[in-house]
């Protein structure tokens, strides 16, 4: 299992990655999560679900997300296990830079389905 750590330059990286697996560098995810937390006052369960989802982006950033057709390299998706009491779900969006193996967070939000 890989774990996230914040680097001085604002990037996040995995502490350890399984041998032979692709390694994607994550950037700005923890920063954007902290900003979202400050705006929305997220509960612990929601924050943990989002952190698990962020961590999964290191293994496969294309898993269960959709490409935004009008903005180059922008992908978004519903974060599993994040439905709140009002029926809204957490959604994350990020840019994928394939050549650099880099995934840069764009934003998080609580949205009402359909997404």
N, CA, C and O atoms as CSV, one atom per row, in Angstrom:
chain,resi,resn,atom,element,x,y,z
A,1,UNK,N,N,0.834,-1.181,0.000
A,1,UNK,CA,C,0.000,0.000,0.000
A,1,UNK,C,C,0.878,1.242,0.000
A,1,UNK,O,O,1.929,1.275,0.640
A,2,UNK,N,N,0.435,2.257,-0.722
A,2,UNK,CA,C,1.176,3.501,-0.773
A,2,UNK,C,C,0.546,4.515,0.175
A,2,UNK,O,O,-0.646,4.443,0.474
A,3,UNK,N,N,1.346,5.447,0.636
A,3,UNK,CA,C,0.833,6.509,1.493
A,3,UNK,C,C,1.261,7.851,0.945
A,3,UNK,O,O,2.294,7.960,0.285
A,4,UNK,N,N,0.463,8.881,1.218
A,4,UNK,CA,C,0.734,10.218,0.734
A,4,UNK,C,C,1.599,10.998,1.715
A,4,UNK,O,O,1.460,10.855,2.929
A,5,UNK,N,N,2.482,11.812,1.185
A,5,UNK,CA,C,3.187,12.770,2.025
A,5,UNK,C,C,3.321,14.061,1.231
A,5,UNK,O,O,3.459,14.041,0.008
A,6,UNK,N,N,3.279,15.171,1.934
A,6,UNK,CA,C,3.370,16.482,1.297
A,6,UNK,C,C,4.838,16.876,1.205
A,6,UNK,O,O,5.578,16.771,2.184
A,7,UNK,N,N,5.257,17.329,0.024
A,7,UNK,CA,C,6.626,17.791,-0.184
A,7,UNK,C,C,6.677,19.303,-0.061
A,7,UNK,O,O,5.639,19.961,-0.128
A,8,UNK,N,N,7.840,19.855,0.115
A,8,UNK,CA,C,8.002,21.301,0.287
A,8,UNK,C,C,7.503,22.100,-0.904
A,8,UNK,O,O,7.049,23.232,-0.739
A,9,UNK,N,N,7.579,21.531,-2.102
A,9,UNK,CA,C,7.156,22.263,-3.292
A,9,UNK,C,C,5.657,22.186,-3.543
A,9,UNK,O,O,5.184,22.638,-4.586
A,10,UNK,N,N,4.899,21.618,-2.601
A,10,UNK,CA,C,3.447,21.532,-2.752
A,10,UNK,C,C,2.973,20.264,-3.407
A,10,UNK,O,O,1.769,20.012,-3.463
A,11,UNK,N,N,3.892,19.454,-3.907
A,11,UNK,CA,C,3.520,18.180,-4.503
A,11,UNK,C,C,3.262,17.162,-3.404
A,11,UNK,O,O,3.685,17.340,-2.262
A,12,UNK,N,N,2.571,16.107,-3.759
A,12,UNK,CA,C,2.460,14.965,-2.873
A,12,UNK,C,C,3.131,13.807,-3.571
A,12,UNK,O,O,3.150,13.751,-4.801
A,13,UNK,N,N,3.674,12.894,-2.816
A,13,UNK,CA,C,4.277,11.730,-3.429
A,13,UNK,C,C,3.991,10.514,-2.579
A,13,UNK,O,O,3.626,10.621,-1.408
A,14,UNK,N,N,4.164,9.360,-3.189
A,14,UNK,CA,C,3.973,8.132,-2.436
A,14,UNK,C,C,5.251,7.819,-1.676
A,14,UNK,O,O,6.355,8.018,-2.182
A,15,UNK,N,N,5.089,7.328,-0.462
A,15,UNK,CA,C,6.239,6.939,0.334
A,15,UNK,C,C,6.811,5.649,-0.213
A,15,UNK,O,O,8.029,5.488,-0.291
A,16,UNK,N,N,5.948,4.737,-0.590
A,16,UNK,CA,C,6.413,3.501,-1.212
A,16,UNK,C,C,5.402,3.078,-2.263
A,16,UNK,O,O,4.199,3.280,-2.095
A,17,UNK,N,N,5.884,2.505,-3.324
A,17,UNK,CA,C,5.012,2.032,-4.395
A,17,UNK,C,C,5.349,0.582,-4.672
A,17,UNK,O,O,6.512,0.186,-4.596
A,18,UNK,N,N,4.337,-0.214,-4.993
A,18,UNK,CA,C,4.610,-1.611,-5.307
A,18,UNK,C,C,5.561,-1.719,-6.497
A,18,UNK,O,O,5.430,-0.955,-7.454
A,19,UNK,N,N,6.510,-2.646,-6.459
A,19,UNK,CA,C,7.444,-2.803,-7.571
A,19,UNK,C,C,6.717,-3.070,-8.885
A,19,UNK,O,O,5.772,-3.857,-8.932
A,20,UNK,N,N,7.161,-2.419,-9.934
A,20,UNK,CA,C,6.604,-2.650,-11.261
A,20,UNK,C,C,5.339,-1.870,-11.555
A,20,UNK,O,O,4.856,-1.914,-12.686
A,21,UNK,N,N,4.782,-1.159,-10.586
A,21,UNK,CA,C,3.558,-0.407,-10.855
A,21,UNK,C,C,3.913,0.994,-11.345
A,21,UNK,O,O,4.944,1.550,-10.967
A,22,UNK,N,N,3.038,1.567,-12.202
A,22,UNK,CA,C,3.318,2.931,-12.650
A,22,UNK,C,C,3.229,3.887,-11.470
A,22,UNK,O,O,2.384,3.729,-10.589
A,23,UNK,N,N,4.086,4.854,-11.464
A,23,UNK,CA,C,4.094,5.828,-10.380
A,23,UNK,C,C,3.643,7.168,-10.951
A,23,UNK,O,O,4.283,7.736,-11.835
A,24,UNK,N,N,2.541,7.649,-10.430
A,24,UNK,CA,C,2.027,8.956,-10.817
A,24,UNK,C,C,2.315,9.923,-9.680
A,24,UNK,O,O,2.013,9.630,-8.523
A,25,UNK,N,N,2.892,11.066,-9.999
A,25,UNK,CA,C,3.115,12.108,-9.004
A,25,UNK,C,C,1.826,12.907,-8.852
A,25,UNK,O,O,1.188,13.262,-9.843
A,26,UNK,N,N,1.452,13.183,-7.623
A,26,UNK,CA,C,0.271,13.984,-7.341
A,26,UNK,C,C,0.707,15.371,-6.918
A,26,UNK,O,O,1.702,15.543,-6.214
A,27,UNK,N,N,-0.061,16.363,-7.363
A,27,UNK,CA,C,0.287,17.743,-7.050
A,27,UNK,C,C,-0.972,18.505,-6.642
A,27,UNK,O,O,-2.001,18.405,-7.309
A,28,UNK,N,N,-0.894,19.254,-5.563
A,28,UNK,CA,C,-1.922,20.175,-5.077
A,28,UNK,C,C,-3.168,19.499,-4.493
A,28,UNK,O,O,-4.124,20.197,-4.154
A,29,UNK,N,N,-3.193,18.188,-4.365
A,29,UNK,CA,C,-4.384,17.526,-3.827
A,29,UNK,C,C,-4.614,17.884,-2.362
A,29,UNK,O,O,-5.729,18.243,-1.984
A,30,UNK,N,N,-3.586,17.793,-1.541
A,30,UNK,CA,C,-3.761,18.089,-0.120
A,30,UNK,C,C,-4.045,19.570,0.099
A,30,UNK,O,O,-4.829,19.930,0.977
A,31,UNK,N,N,-3.418,20.416,-0.683
A,31,UNK,CA,C,-3.666,21.855,-0.597
A,31,UNK,C,C,-5.131,22.164,-0.920
A,31,UNK,O,O,-5.798,22.877,-0.170
A,32,UNK,N,N,-5.626,21.628,-2.030
A,32,UNK,CA,C,-7.020,21.872,-2.431
A,32,UNK,C,C,-7.997,21.254,-1.432
A,32,UNK,O,O,-9.053,21.828,-1.167
A,33,UNK,N,N,-7.657,20.096,-0.880
A,33,UNK,CA,C,-8.507,19.474,0.140
A,33,UNK,C,C,-8.577,20.363,1.378
A,33,UNK,O,O,-9.653,20.537,1.950
A,34,UNK,N,N,-7.457,20.923,1.795
A,34,UNK,CA,C,-7.446,21.826,2.948
A,34,UNK,C,C,-8.286,23.079,2.696
A,34,UNK,O,O,-9.012,23.526,3.584
A,35,UNK,N,N,-8.192,23.648,1.491
A,35,UNK,CA,C,-9.012,24.817,1.144
A,35,UNK,C,C,-10.494,24.474,1.174
A,35,UNK,O,O,-11.309,25.240,1.688
A,36,UNK,N,N,-10.838,23.312,0.616
A,36,UNK,CA,C,-12.228,22.856,0.593
A,36,UNK,C,C,-12.723,22.632,2.019
A,36,UNK,O,O,-13.846,23.009,2.355
A,37,UNK,N,N,-11.899,22.029,2.845
A,37,UNK,CA,C,-12.235,21.799,4.254
A,37,UNK,C,C,-12.536,23.130,4.946
A,37,UNK,O,O,-13.504,23.227,5.701
A,38,UNK,N,N,-11.733,24.138,4.701
A,38,UNK,CA,C,-11.935,25.442,5.318
A,38,UNK,C,C,-13.241,26.093,4.852
A,38,UNK,O,O,-13.917,26.752,5.641
A,39,UNK,N,N,-13.599,25.913,3.574
A,39,UNK,CA,C,-14.836,26.494,3.039
A,39,UNK,C,C,-16.074,25.760,3.524
A,39,UNK,O,O,-17.063,26.387,3.903
A,40,UNK,N,N,-16.022,24.409,3.513
A,40,UNK,CA,C,-17.221,23.593,3.722
A,40,UNK,C,C,-17.337,22.996,5.114
A,40,UNK,O,O,-18.427,22.574,5.500
A,41,UNK,N,N,-16.255,22.946,5.882
A,41,UNK,CA,C,-16.300,22.304,7.192
A,41,UNK,C,C,-16.648,20.825,7.084
A,41,UNK,O,O,-17.604,20.365,7.709
A,42,UNK,N,N,-15.890,20.091,6.307
A,42,UNK,CA,C,-16.160,18.680,6.043
A,42,UNK,C,C,-16.055,17.838,7.311
A,42,UNK,O,O,-15.241,18.117,8.191
A,43,UNK,N,N,-16.887,16.811,7.389
A,43,UNK,CA,C,-16.789,15.857,8.485
A,43,UNK,C,C,-15.631,14.903,8.274
A,43,UNK,O,O,-15.101,14.784,7.169
A,44,UNK,N,N,-15.245,14.226,9.340
A,44,UNK,CA,C,-14.113,13.301,9.279
A,44,UNK,C,C,-14.335,12.167,8.289
A,44,UNK,O,O,-13.410,11.803,7.563
A,45,UNK,N,N,-15.547,11.595,8.240
A,45,UNK,CA,C,-15.823,10.483,7.333
A,45,UNK,C,C,-15.653,10.899,5.875
A,45,UNK,O,O,-15.088,10.157,5.071
A,46,UNK,N,N,-16.145,12.083,5.542
A,46,UNK,CA,C,-16.007,12.579,4.171
A,46,UNK,C,C,-14.543,12.827,3.835
A,46,UNK,O,O,-14.082,12.451,2.757
A,47,UNK,N,N,-13.817,13.449,4.736
A,47,UNK,CA,C,-12.394,13.727,4.496
A,47,UNK,C,C,-11.612,12.431,4.289
A,47,UNK,O,O,-10.768,12.354,3.396
A,48,UNK,N,N,-11.885,11.422,5.099
A,48,UNK,CA,C,-11.184,10.138,4.949
A,48,UNK,C,C,-11.501,9.500,3.604
A,48,UNK,O,O,-10.600,8.993,2.935
A,49,UNK,N,N,-12.779,9.517,3.193
A,49,UNK,CA,C,-13.153,8.952,1.888
A,49,UNK,C,C,-12.429,9.673,0.760
A,49,UNK,O,O,-11.987,9.039,-0.198
A,50,UNK,N,N,-12.305,10.982,0.866
A,50,UNK,CA,C,-11.614,11.759,-0.169
A,50,UNK,C,C,-10.123,11.432,-0.167
A,50,UNK,O,O,-9.521,11.304,-1.233
A,51,UNK,N,N,-9.525,11.296,1.000
A,51,UNK,CA,C,-8.099,10.941,1.072
A,51,UNK,C,C,-7.831,9.567,0.450
A,51,UNK,O,O,-6.821,9.381,-0.229
A,52,UNK,N,N,-8.721,8.616,0.679
A,52,UNK,CA,C,-8.575,7.283,0.063
A,52,UNK,C,C,-8.637,7.418,-1.453
A,52,UNK,O,O,-7.844,6.802,-2.165
A,53,UNK,N,N,-9.574,8.219,-1.947
A,53,UNK,CA,C,-9.724,8.425,-3.392
A,53,UNK,C,C,-8.481,9.100,-3.958
A,53,UNK,O,O,-7.986,8.705,-5.014
A,54,UNK,N,N,-7.975,10.114,-3.262
A,54,UNK,CA,C,-6.755,10.792,-3.723
A,54,UNK,C,C,-5.622,9.781,-3.856
A,54,UNK,O,O,-4.914,9.755,-4.863
A,55,UNK,N,N,-5.463,8.967,-2.850
A,55,UNK,CA,C,-4.382,7.984,-2.862
A,55,UNK,C,C,-4.514,7.028,-4.041
A,55,UNK,O,O,-3.507,6.609,-4.613
A,56,UNK,N,N,-5.742,6.679,-4.409
A,56,UNK,CA,C,-5.954,5.763,-5.541
A,56,UNK,C,C,-5.534,6.387,-6.870
A,56,UNK,O,O,-5.284,5.666,-7.836
A,57,UNK,N,N,-5.452,7.700,-6.932
A,57,UNK,CA,C,-5.031,8.376,-8.175
A,57,UNK,C,C,-3.571,8.074,-8.500
A,57,UNK,O,O,-3.172,8.159,-9.661
A,58,UNK,N,N,-2.766,7.722,-7.494
A,58,UNK,CA,C,-1.358,7.385,-7.731
A,58,UNK,C,C,-1.233,6.112,-8.556
A,58,UNK,O,O,-0.302,5.964,-9.348
A,59,UNK,N,N,-2.168,5.201,-8.367
A,59,UNK,CA,C,-2.131,3.925,-9.081
A,59,UNK,C,C,-2.765,4.015,-10.460
A,59,UNK,O,O,-2.240,3.449,-11.419
A,60,UNK,N,N,-3.896,4.724,-10.575
A,60,UNK,CA,C,-4.590,4.829,-11.853
A,60,UNK,C,C,-5.456,6.084,-11.861
A,60,UNK,O,O,-6.595,6.041,-11.395
A,61,UNK,N,N,-4.949,7.190,-12.375
A,61,UNK,CA,C,-5.730,8.426,-12.363
A,61,UNK,C,C,-6.931,8.405,-13.314
A,61,UNK,O,O,-7.780,9.294,-13.249
A,62,UNK,N,N,-7.013,7.409,-14.190
A,62,UNK,CA,C,-8.131,7.309,-15.133
A,62,UNK,C,C,-9.293,6.479,-14.589
A,62,UNK,O,O,-10.338,6.392,-15.234
A,63,UNK,N,N,-9.129,5.873,-13.423
A,63,UNK,CA,C,-10.131,4.976,-12.860
A,63,UNK,C,C,-11.389,5.732,-12.449
A,63,UNK,O,O,-11.345,6.607,-11.584
A,64,UNK,N,N,-12.514,5.385,-13.078
A,64,UNK,CA,C,-13.842,5.914,-12.734
A,64,UNK,C,C,-13.949,7.435,-12.799
A,64,UNK,O,O,-14.638,8.047,-11.983
A,65,UNK,N,N,-13.268,8.040,-13.769
A,65,UNK,CA,C,-13.397,9.476,-13.998
A,65,UNK,C,C,-13.708,9.707,-15.477
A,65,UNK,O,O,-13.579,8.799,-16.298
A,66,UNK,N,N,-14.115,10.916,-15.799
A,66,UNK,CA,C,-14.516,11.285,-17.154
A,66,UNK,C,C,-13.731,12.501,-17.601
A,66,UNK,O,O,-13.368,13.363,-16.800
A,67,UNK,N,N,-13.478,12.549,-18.891
A,67,UNK,CA,C,-12.748,13.696,-19.431
A,67,UNK,C,C,-13.715,14.840,-19.689
A,67,UNK,O,O,-14.790,14.639,-20.255
A,68,UNK,N,N,-13.334,16.020,-19.280
A,68,UNK,CA,C,-14.090,17.232,-19.559
A,68,UNK,C,C,-13.756,17.609,-20.989
A,68,UNK,O,O,-12.599,17.906,-21.290
A,69,UNK,N,N,-14.718,17.605,-21.861
A,69,UNK,CA,C,-14.481,17.746,-23.287
A,69,UNK,C,C,-13.951,19.076,-23.763
A,69,UNK,O,O,-13.374,19.144,-24.848
A,70,UNK,N,N,-14.124,20.139,-22.995
A,70,UNK,CA,C,-13.754,21.456,-23.495
A,70,UNK,C,C,-12.443,21.993,-22.937
A,70,UNK,O,O,-11.940,23.011,-23.413
A,71,UNK,N,N,-11.886,21.323,-21.937
A,71,UNK,CA,C,-10.628,21.784,-21.338
A,71,UNK,C,C,-9.614,20.645,-21.432
A,71,UNK,O,O,-9.840,19.555,-20.906
A,72,UNK,N,N,-8.501,20.908,-22.105
A,72,UNK,CA,C,-7.481,19.878,-22.324
A,72,UNK,C,C,-7.023,19.245,-21.015
A,72,UNK,O,O,-6.700,19.934,-20.048
A,73,UNK,N,N,-7.003,17.919,-21.012
A,73,UNK,CA,C,-6.437,17.117,-19.927
A,73,UNK,C,C,-7.200,17.181,-18.602
A,73,UNK,O,O,-6.724,16.639,-17.605
A,74,UNK,N,N,-8.372,17.830,-18.562
A,74,UNK,CA,C,-9.132,17.924,-17.320
A,74,UNK,C,C,-10.060,16.713,-17.182
A,74,UNK,O,O,-10.833,16.400,-18.087
A,75,UNK,N,N,-9.967,16.050,-16.043
A,75,UNK,CA,C,-10.774,14.870,-15.733
A,75,UNK,C,C,-11.509,15.116,-14.423
A,75,UNK,O,O,-11.025,15.859,-13.569
A,76,UNK,N,N,-12.684,14.491,-14.258
A,76,UNK,CA,C,-13.445,14.657,-13.031
A,76,UNK,C,C,-14.200,13.371,-12.725
A,76,UNK,O,O,-14.449,12.553,-13.611
A,77,UNK,N,N,-14.558,13.211,-11.464
A,77,UNK,CA,C,-15.325,12.031,-11.097
A,77,UNK,C,C,-15.903,12.131,-9.703
A,77,UNK,O,O,-15.405,12.855,-8.841
A,78,UNK,N,N,-16.973,11.376,-9.512
A,78,UNK,CA,C,-17.606,11.261,-8.207
A,78,UNK,C,C,-16.707,10.438,-7.295
A,78,UNK,O,O,-16.128,9.440,-7.726
A,79,UNK,N,N,-16.589,10.845,-6.057
A,79,UNK,CA,C,-15.751,10.148,-5.084
A,79,UNK,C,C,-16.626,9.178,-4.306
A,79,UNK,O,O,-17.561,9.605,-3.628
A,80,UNK,N,N,-16.343,7.874,-4.390
A,80,UNK,CA,C,-17.190,6.870,-3.733
A,80,UNK,C,C,-17.305,7.090,-2.224
A,80,UNK,O,O,-16.355,7.522,-1.570
A,81,UNK,N,N,-18.484,6.784,-1.690
A,81,UNK,CA,C,-18.706,6.834,-0.253
A,81,UNK,C,C,-18.809,8.229,0.325
A,81,UNK,O,O,-18.531,8.427,1.508
A,82,UNK,N,N,-19.208,9.216,-0.497
A,82,UNK,CA,C,-19.217,10.599,-0.018
A,82,UNK,C,C,-20.591,11.254,-0.055
A,82,UNK,O,O,-20.679,12.475,0.071
A,83,UNK,N,N,-21.649,10.501,-0.221
A,83,UNK,CA,C,-22.982,11.113,-0.255
A,83,UNK,C,C,-23.325,11.698,1.111
A,83,UNK,O,O,-23.203,11.024,2.134
A,84,UNK,N,N,-23.757,12.960,1.119
A,84,UNK,CA,C,-24.116,13.599,2.387
A,84,UNK,C,C,-25.612,13.455,2.643
A,84,UNK,O,O,-26.313,12.833,1.846
A,85,UNK,N,N,-26.102,14.009,3.720
A,85,UNK,CA,C,-27.505,13.890,4.097
A,85,UNK,C,C,-28.470,14.583,3.154
A,85,UNK,O,O,-29.674,14.333,3.210
A,86,UNK,N,N,-27.967,15.443,2.293
A,86,UNK,CA,C,-28.803,16.158,1.325
A,86,UNK,C,C,-28.747,15.539,-0.064
A,86,UNK,O,O,-29.268,16.116,-1.018
A,87,UNK,N,N,-28.123,14.374,-0.190
A,87,UNK,CA,C,-28.031,13.689,-1.479
A,87,UNK,C,C,-26.894,14.161,-2.357
A,87,UNK,O,O,-26.744,13.686,-3.482
A,88,UNK,N,N,-26.088,15.091,-1.863
A,88,UNK,CA,C,-24.945,15.559,-2.653
A,88,UNK,C,C,-23.784,14.586,-2.512
A,88,UNK,O,O,-23.689,13.852,-1.529
A,89,UNK,N,N,-22.906,14.590,-3.506
A,89,UNK,CA,C,-21.715,13.744,-3.478
A,89,UNK,C,C,-20.484,14.605,-3.736
A,89,UNK,O,O,-20.556,15.645,-4.390
A,90,UNK,N,N,-19.355,14.144,-3.204
A,90,UNK,CA,C,-18.099,14.842,-3.458
A,90,UNK,C,C,-17.604,14.494,-4.854
A,90,UNK,O,O,-17.695,13.349,-5.299
A,91,UNK,N,N,-17.083,15.497,-5.527
A,91,UNK,CA,C,-16.526,15.348,-6.869
A,91,UNK,C,C,-15.148,15.985,-6.858
A,91,UNK,O,O,-14.952,17.064,-6.299
A,92,UNK,N,N,-14.200,15.304,-7.482
A,92,UNK,CA,C,-12.857,15.844,-7.624
A,92,UNK,C,C,-12.528,16.029,-9.090
A,92,UNK,O,O,-12.981,15.262,-9.940
A,93,UNK,N,N,-11.745,17.041,-9.380
A,93,UNK,CA,C,-11.288,17.232,-10.760
A,93,UNK,C,C,-9.795,17.508,-10.749
A,93,UNK,O,O,-9.246,18.082,-9.808
A,94,UNK,N,N,-9.158,17.075,-11.835
A,94,UNK,CA,C,-7.710,17.233,-11.925
A,94,UNK,C,C,-7.253,17.139,-13.367
A,94,UNK,O,O,-7.962,16.644,-14.242
A,95,UNK,N,N,-6.045,17.631,-13.582
A,95,UNK,CA,C,-5.407,17.557,-14.887
A,95,UNK,C,C,-4.431,16.389,-14.889
A,95,UNK,O,O,-3.720,16.164,-13.909
A,96,UNK,N,N,-4.399,15.645,-15.995
A,96,UNK,CA,C,-3.446,14.542,-16.154
A,96,UNK,C,C,-2.446,14.938,-17.238
A,96,UNK,O,O,-2.820,15.278,-18.361
A,97,UNK,N,N,-1.167,14.885,-16.872
A,97,UNK,CA,C,-0.084,15.151,-17.811
A,97,UNK,C,C,0.652,13.830,-18.014
A,97,UNK,O,O,1.547,13.465,-17.252
A,98,UNK,N,N,0.246,13.136,-19.058
A,98,UNK,CA,C,0.706,11.769,-19.321
A,98,UNK,C,C,2.220,11.672,-19.450
A,98,UNK,O,O,2.834,10.796,-18.840
A,99,UNK,N,N,2.829,12.551,-20.228
A,99,UNK,CA,C,4.272,12.460,-20.479
A,99,UNK,C,C,5.089,12.603,-19.196
A,99,UNK,O,O,6.146,11.988,-19.054
A,100,UNK,N,N,4.593,13.416,-18.266
A,100,UNK,CA,C,5.310,13.639,-17.014
A,100,UNK,C,C,4.859,12.702,-15.898
A,100,UNK,O,O,5.429,12.709,-14.807
A,101,UNK,N,N,3.821,11.883,-16.177
A,101,UNK,CA,C,3.214,11.029,-15.139
A,101,UNK,C,C,2.804,11.882,-13.944
A,101,UNK,O,O,3.059,11.521,-12.795
A,102,UNK,N,N,2.160,13.028,-14.228
A,102,UNK,CA,C,1.778,14.002,-13.222
A,102,UNK,C,C,0.264,14.180,-13.207
A,102,UNK,O,O,-0.373,14.282,-14.255
A,103,UNK,N,N,-0.305,14.215,-11.999
A,103,UNK,CA,C,-1.732,14.466,-11.803
A,103,UNK,C,C,-1.839,15.687,-10.893
A,103,UNK,O,O,-1.423,15.641,-9.735
A,104,UNK,N,N,-2.405,16.788,-11.423
A,104,UNK,CA,C,-2.486,18.045,-10.672
A,104,UNK,C,C,-3.948,18.356,-10.343
A,104,UNK,O,O,-4.786,18.482,-11.236
A,105,UNK,N,N,-4.231,18.475,-9.064
A,105,UNK,CA,C,-5.596,18.733,-8.613
A,105,UNK,C,C,-6.097,20.084,-9.108
A,105,UNK,O,O,-5.359,21.068,-9.129
A,106,UNK,N,N,-7.362,20.111,-9.504
A,106,UNK,CA,C,-8.034,21.337,-9.890
A,106,UNK,C,C,-8.949,21.817,-8.762
A,106,UNK,O,O,-8.836,22.958,-8.314
A,107,UNK,N,N,-9.865,20.940,-8.298
A,107,UNK,CA,C,-10.779,21.354,-7.241
A,107,UNK,C,C,-11.578,20.174,-6.700
A,107,UNK,O,O,-11.581,19.082,-7.268
A,108,UNK,N,N,-12.258,20.434,-5.577
A,108,UNK,CA,C,-13.223,19.517,-4.983
A,108,UNK,C,C,-14.511,20.295,-4.762
A,108,UNK,O,O,-14.488,21.507,-4.551
A,109,UNK,N,N,-15.654,19.575,-4.813
A,109,UNK,CA,C,-16.947,20.216,-4.559
A,109,UNK,C,C,-17.955,19.148,-4.153
A,109,UNK,O,O,-17.782,17.962,-4.434
A,110,UNK,N,N,-19.013,19.601,-3.484
A,110,UNK,CA,C,-20.165,18.755,-3.220
A,110,UNK,C,C,-21.230,19.148,-4.232
A,110,UNK,O,O,-21.645,20.305,-4.288
A,111,UNK,N,N,-21.673,18.178,-5.036
A,111,UNK,CA,C,-22.644,18.456,-6.102
A,111,UNK,C,C,-23.821,17.495,-5.981
A,111,UNK,O,O,-23.704,16.405,-5.423
A,112,UNK,N,N,-24.948,17.928,-6.517
A,112,UNK,CA,C,-26.137,17.068,-6.563
A,112,UNK,C,C,-26.119,16.267,-7.857
A,112,UNK,O,O,-25.833,16.812,-8.923
A,113,UNK,N,N,-26.426,14.961,-7.766
A,113,UNK,CA,C,-26.494,14.156,-8.991
A,113,UNK,C,C,-27.619,14.657,-9.890
A,113,UNK,O,O,-28.558,15.274,-9.387
A,114,UNK,N,N,-27.564,14.420,-11.181
A,114,UNK,CA,C,-26.508,13.669,-11.872
A,114,UNK,C,C,-25.273,14.516,-12.083
A,114,UNK,O,O,-25.353,15.729,-12.279
A,115,UNK,N,N,-24.133,13.857,-12.039
A,115,UNK,CA,C,-22.853,14.527,-12.215
A,115,UNK,C,C,-22.472,14.508,-13.685
A,115,UNK,O,O,-21.419,15.025,-14.056
